[in-house]
Amino acid sequence: MPETAHQNHVEVTMATGKKAASDAAKILRDPKSTKKEKEVAASDLAQRKGAPAAKPKKK
């Protein structure tokens, strides 16, 4: 019987640690940080264990 992709699927869950989250917050506050650095830092914070879900932006 041939294997399917579902049979080999492994779920990986990771969360950003406290130190990495702190560093990411510093990057977001730094006006000299590039747009790409801020995107990566925001992504790290979004993966923070226990992070609240994103709220929709008000217009």
Long-range contacts (C-beta under 8 A, 24 or more apart in sequence): 14-47, 15-47, 15-48, 15-49, 16-44, 16-45, 16-47, 16-48, 16-49, 17-49, 20-44, 21-45, 21-48
